[in-house]
Amino acid sequence: MSRSVEEHVHAVAEVIRRAAQRRAQDQAVRRPVTEELTGRLAAPAVARLDVPGFDNSQMDGFAVHAADLARADIALVTLPTVAHVVAGGAHPPRLDPGSAAPIMTGAPIPLGADAVVPVERTGAGEFGPVGGGALIEFREPVQPGTFVRTVGADVTSGATVLEAGAPLHPAAIGALVVAGVESVEVAPPLRLAVVGTGAELVSGAVPDSNSRALAAHARELGLPVTTHVVPDDPDLLGDVLAQLAAGHDLVITTGGVSAGTREVVRQTLEGTPGAWFDHVAVQPGGPQGLASVLAGDREVPVVCLPGNPVSVLVSFELFLRAPLARAAGRVAQRPSGSAPLAEPLASPAGRLQARRGTLQADGTISLVGAAGSHLAVSYARADVLVLVPEHVTALEAGDTVEWWRIA
């Protein structure tokens, strides 16, 4: 039974989610927290420090006793300044009532002070001499705690910084560092195998560009990947898939899934439990398949893509990239938007058409190449996929289309 694009997106995402879940149960690896750290946490990361580590100022201004300014809205309050307090300096002495400490953002709050007044809210609008001695006019009251970052407000020592499964993106690395976490348990990454099929690939008559392109996509996501080529021999393909399942978590095949007489992937896997082979309502990339192979008590999913190079690349973008990126702790969604077409196009009824294009400086989309699924060079020259909905059969120049950034 054929599927909609949305149905196949969910089906592929689910098998990859389950594969990632099984892989996460394997032995985790402890790694130091460095800028190279990627993937997902296998266990919660616990703070070793309070964040912030001390009460500090949120603004450039004056540390004060709030009580000193209680009647500033009725009568002007003038306070003398003490020495400036700066970030990175020694902790300042206690602030006596009736005085103000010029303080910079991130600097420690002096003992006794309980609020900060931004410099721009004072009469002079400046700090005065570094050593103090200026007279500063305050014209409004301030509540205790105003513009004060309190110790441990973000996280306290011993509390969880990030939960198990959290992606290790740049912000996560920064959070771990600031919380004093030196090493974490990282879930092992999904291990991918890409299998190109066809005698023409084995002989070299046709270069195996599909495997190289898919491997490049996997490595861009930080996932380990191996590539393999198998001729049109169902028995040999079955043996290779069984061997790969023992050391991989996901297998991606290219070619051999359509309705021809030498569709080796379909012939090998179609009769296995839970296998599905049919068409998805998309052009290019209509013929698709999902199956699995056993490795002991593990069921390793096999995502079966068509063989034309553009079909493979479009299929990866539509069905594989987002769930693989999520499993790898990377940003799943491609940048997207909408823009007017620079030229007309035609599209088949009942199918989502993915055309290739470039986003121009004037904000329009120019198509790159024709709609053919064999035009790999045209695909490489594009920087967006142009997505034409199933119900649209023609668009004119100036009509708005949705695009996904691919380069």
Salt bridges, closest charged atoms under 4 A:
GLU6 OE2 - HIS10 NE2 3.75
GLU14 OE2 - ARG17 NH2 2.71
GLU14 OE2 - ARG18 NH1 3.27
ASP26 OD2 - ARG23 NH1 2.92
GLU137 OE1 - ARG139 NH2 3.82
GLU182 OE2 - ARG48 NH1 3.10
GLU185 OE2 - ARG30 NE 3.00
GLU220 OE1 - HIS217 ND1 3.98
ASP232 OD2 - ARG262 NH2 3.14
ASP249 OD2 - ARG23 NE 3.34
ASP249 OD2 - ARG191 NE 2.95
ASP249 OD1 - ARG298 NH1 3.38
GLU270 OE2 - ARG266 NE 3.14
GLU317 OE2 - ARG334 NH2 2.80
ASP383 OD1 - ARG405 NH1 3.76
